[in-house]
Amino acid sequence: MCSRYTLTSPPEAVRSYFRTANRLEFPPRYNIAPTQPVLIVRNDHSGDREMSLVRWGLIPPWVKNPAEFTTLLNARVETVTEKPSFRGAIRHRRCLVPADGYYEWTGQPGAKQPHLIRPHENLPTLMAMAGLWEHWVGSDGSEIETMAILTTDANADTAHIHNRMPLILQPENFDLWLDTRPGTAEAIRGLLTTTPAGRLASRRVSRELNNPRHEGPRLHDEPPLRAAKLI
């Protein structure tokens, strides 16, 4: 599962890495949480890549009342092509979710320790999580654009923290992932696999991150190790 992530790279760096045609300004964010506006990269009607803001938590088009629907944060690669909530989007509405890293937790309830998982120091700072987006239209004409992040089995870099991880795509696969003109998922089935080991590193960060209302660079501070008790 992926339920929190971070994007602190400057807008121009994001634009350069994802080669988007448009410009969007946005602040650094250290604690991106579900239901918040988030940045995605997708193809526009001309086939050019564009940055857009949508809400995290996918709402399928067949939902009658979003207020009564539990939005979908993640889609499992193992079932994404069959699940009614995702099978339309995986064929027609794929996107990339820019991030500098994502978070997972260890420990017991009440004492959860967050870990920041990000690209290894010898790799580009930015990474692209695979996503799906949807356009919901209500009977009153209201519209909401939403997204979900695809997840897969954890690799050797992250399995000691959590058994799932986001599906992370490399730049050479961006065009294939975003090209939905064929209207099927056949061409991208080979991308629905775990990221090779050796690409990610992790470290503990501040427990202030446990509260989604907290924000700022202090959230990336590594907490001090607890002193051992004397016997």
C-alpha positions in Angstrom: 0.0 0.0 0.0 1.1 3.6 -0.6 -0.8 6.1 1.5 1.7 9.0 1.8 4.5 10.5 -0.3 6.6 13.5 -0.8 7.4 15.9 -3.7 9.9 18.7 -2.9 11.7 19.1 -6.2 11.3 22.5 -7.9 8.6 22.7 -10.6 11.2 23.2 -13.3 13.0 20.0 -12.3 9.8 18.1 -12.5 9.0 19.6 -15.9 12.4 18.7 -17.1 12.4 15.1 -15.8 8.9 14.3 -17.2 9.3 16.5 -20.4 5.9 18.2 -20.0 4.7 20.8 -22.4 2.9 23.0 -19.8 4.0 24.7 -16.6 2.5 24.5 -13.2 3.7 26.2 -10.1 3.5 24.3 -6.8 5.2 24.4 -3.4 7.4 21.7 -1.9 5.3 19.1 -0.1 6.7 16.7 2.5 3.5 15.0 3.6 1.1 14.4 0.7 -1.9 12.5 1.9 -5.1 11.0 0.5 -7.9 13.3 -0.6 -5.5 16.2 -1.2 -4.8 17.8 -4.6 -1.8 16.0 -6.2 0.3 16.5 -9.3 0.0 13.9 -12.2 1.6 13.8 -15.6 -0.6 12.5 -18.5 -1.0 12.9 -22.2 -3.3 15.7 -23.5 -5.6 15.4 -26.5 -2.6 16.1 -28.8 -0.4 13.4 -27.3 1.8 15.9 -25.5 2.6 15.4 -21.8 0.9 17.8 -19.4 1.0 18.4 -15.7 -2.4 18.4 -14.0 -3.8 18.7 -10.5 -6.3 16.0 -9.4 -7.5 14.6 -6.1 -5.9 11.5 -4.6 -8.5 8.8 -4.2 -10.0 7.4 -7.4 -13.8 7.6 -8.0 -15.0 5.3 -10.7 -17.4 6.9 -13.2 -20.2 4.5 -12.2 -20.3 5.9 -8.6 -23.6 7.7 -8.0 -22.6 9.7 -4.9 -18.9 10.2 -4.1 -19.8 11.3 -0.6 -21.0 7.7 0.1 -18.1 6.0 -1.7 -14.7 5.0 -0.1 -12.2 6.4 -2.6 -9.5 4.1 -3.9 -6.0 5.1 -3.1 -4.2 2.1 -4.7 -4.7 -0.4 -7.4 -2.9 -3.8 -7.2 -1.1 -4.7 -10.5 -2.2 -8.3 -10.0 -5.9 -7.4 -10.5 -6.0 -4.0 -12.1 -7.0 -5.2 -15.5 -10.0 -7.2 -14.1 -11.4 -5.0 -11.3 -14.5 -3.0 -12.4 -13.1 0.1 -10.6 -9.9 0.1 -12.6 -10.3 -1.8 -15.9 -11.5 1.2 -17.9 -8.7 3.5 -16.5 -5.9 1.0 -17.1 -6.9 1.0 -20.8 -7.7 4.6 -21.3 -6.5 6.9 -18.5 -3.0 6.1 -17.3 -0.7 8.7 -15.7 2.6 9.2 -13.9 2.7 10.5 -10.3 5.9 12.6 -9.7 7.5 12.0 -6.3 10.8 12.3 -4.5 9.9 9.4 -2.2 7.1 7.6 -0.4 6.6 6.5 3.2 5.9 3.2 5.0 5.6 2.4 8.7 6.9 -0.2 11.1 5.9 -0.8 14.7 2.7 -1.1 16.7 -0.3 1.1 16.7 0.4 4.2 18.8 4.1 3.9 18.3 4.4 3.7 14.5 7.8 4.7 13.0 7.7 6.2 9.5 10.4 5.4 6.9 11.2 7.5 3.9 11.9 5.4 0.8 13.5 7.2 -2.0 15.8 6.7 -5.0 19.3 5.6 -4.2 21.8 8.5 -3.9 23.5 7.6 -7.2 20.2 7.9 -9.1 18.0 10.9 -10.1 16.1 12.4 -7.2 12.7 12.2 -8.9 10.8 9.1 -9.5 7.6 8.2 -11.4 4.9 6.2 -9.6 2.5 4.5 -12.0 -1.1 5.8 -11.7 -4.6 5.8 -13.1 -6.9 8.8 -13.3 -10.7 9.1 -13.7 -13.1 11.9 -14.6 -16.4 11.6 -12.6 -19.4 13.7 -13.7 -22.5 14.0 -11.5 -26.1 14.3 -12.6 -25.9 18.0 -11.6 -23.0 18.6 -13.9 -20.3 18.6 -11.1 -17.0 17.1 -12.1 -14.1 15.6 -10.2 -10.8 14.3 -11.5 -9.1 11.7 -9.2 -6.3 9.3 -9.3 -4.9 6.0 -7.7 -1.4 4.7 -7.4 -0.6 1.2 -8.6 1.2 -1.1 -6.2 3.2 -4.3 -6.5 5.2 -6.8 -4.4 8.0 -5.1 -2.5 11.5 -5.7 -3.7 14.6 -6.6 -1.7 15.2 -2.9 -0.9 11.9 -2.4 0.9 10.5 -5.8 1.9 11.9 -5.4 5.5 9.6 -2.4 5.9 6.4 -3.4 4.0 5.3 -6.2 1.7 3.9 -3.8 -1.0 5.4 -0.8 -2.8 4.4 1.6 -5.6 4.9 0.5 -9.2 7.8 2.7 -10.2 8.5 3.4 -13.9 11.7 4.4 -15.6 11.9 7.3 -18.1 12.4 4.9 -21.1 8.9 3.5 -20.3 7.0 6.8 -19.9 5.9 7.0 -23.5 4.6 3.4 -23.5 2.7 3.8 -20.2 1.1 7.1 -21.2 0.1 6.1 -24.7 -3.5 4.9 -24.3 -4.5 5.2 -28.0 -4.6 1.4 -28.5 -7.4 1.3 -25.9 -6.1 -1.9 -24.3 -3.6 -2.9 -21.5 -1.8 -5.5 -23.6 1.2 -3.3 -24.4 1.9 -2.4 -20.8 1.5 -5.8 -19.2 5.3 -6.2 -19.2 5.6 -3.1 -17.0 3.4 -4.4 -14.3 6.3 -5.8 -12.3 8.4 -5.1 -9.2 11.2 -2.5 -9.4 14.6 -4.2 -9.6 16.5 -4.2 -6.3 19.3 -1.7 -5.8 17.3 1.4 -6.9 15.8 2.5 -3.5 17.2 3.4 -0.1 15.3 4.0 3.2 15.7 5.8 6.5 13.7 6.6 9.5 12.1 10.1 9.7 10.2 12.2 12.3 7.1 10.7 13.8 5.5 14.1 13.3 4.8 12.7 9.8 2.1 10.4 11.4 -0.2 13.4 11.4 -1.2 14.3 7.8 -1.8 17.9 8.9 2.0 18.4 9.6 4.1 19.8 6.8 7.6 21.1 6.3 11.3 19.9 6.0 11.5 19.0 9.7 9.4 15.9 8.8 12.5 14.5 7.1 14.6 14.8 10.3 15.9 11.4 11.5 14.7 10.7 15.0 17.4 10.0 17.7 18.0 6.5 18.7 16.5 5.6 22.1 19.2 5.0 24.7 19.3 1.4 26.0 18.0 0.8 29.5 20.6 0.1 32.1 20.1 -3.2 34.0 
